[in-house]
Structures are given as C-alpha cells and as structure tokens.
Amino acid sequence: MRPSPASPAALVREFHLAFGLDARTEPTEVSPELAAHRGELLAEEAAEVVEVSVTGPLDRLAHELADVVYVAYGTALVHGIDLDAVIAEIHRANMTKIGPDGTVSRRADGKVLKGDHYRAPDIAEILRRQGWTPQDSSQGSQDPTPARP
C-alpha cells in the first residue's frame, strides 16, 4: 500500500529523508539502541499527551496527539513497517468486537470489550506481505490479549 502524498506516512518519510534519518522499505529488526531510542521518543510524546489531556488547552492537545502519531509513523518507518496496512488490520479486528446480533459489550468506563466472535489481528501476516521473514520459530506473535475480557 503506497501512502497518498499528504498521508502521515508520506509526510514522515519526507522528514526522515530530508534529515538523513532511517527510512526502511521492508520490515526490519533494528539495533537494540535504535529500538530503545524510538521507544523513548514515543514515551516522551505519550507523556505529553497525558499531561495536556488534563491541563489543556485543546490546541495543545491536538499538537501533542499529532506528535504521537508523527513519532509512531517515524518508528514504523525506521522498522520498515507499512503502518497504514497494520492499522487497517487492527481496524478489521476491532470491528469483529460487534456481536453477530449487533450487540457491543462494554466495561463500566465505556471501553469496548472482545467477545467470543472477536478475531484477533494477524499482524505477522501483514508484515510477511511487506517482505518480513520472522527470525525465530514462533513466526510472529499473536494478539497478546485473550478473546474474552
């Protein structure tokens, strides 16, 4: 899947190429140091979202949310992951949380829960389609959460 010219993936790729940052085209394991650095960048941006979610204002929240997305797309690019394809697979799986009769199970706080009809995303397959070959015998991980709440 090729991103449209104004998609987050294309914009972040432009940034990475302009600044000489990693921009892989196939899923790739990276060094532990680079992986840790990308994780730190994501954690830093996520912490800013948490802070501004409480303190506001809305324009700053919008800015920090965009920064999280930007850094997430950058991290995917560093790893050579087509994040748009992964998001589409997550969406497909999330939509199976709706029961066959249209019912939706929720926690008390409103979070939508998985039921027996939930079908986990197959991210390993999405990455294989992008050229990834798993390095170990597990052939990729499964959804870490069980089908039932």
PyMOL commands that set and color helices and strands:
alter all, ss='L'
color gray80, all
select helices_A, chain A and resi 8-18+32-55+58-78+83-95+123-129
alter helices_A, ss='H'
color red, helices_A
deselect
rebuild
show_as cartoon
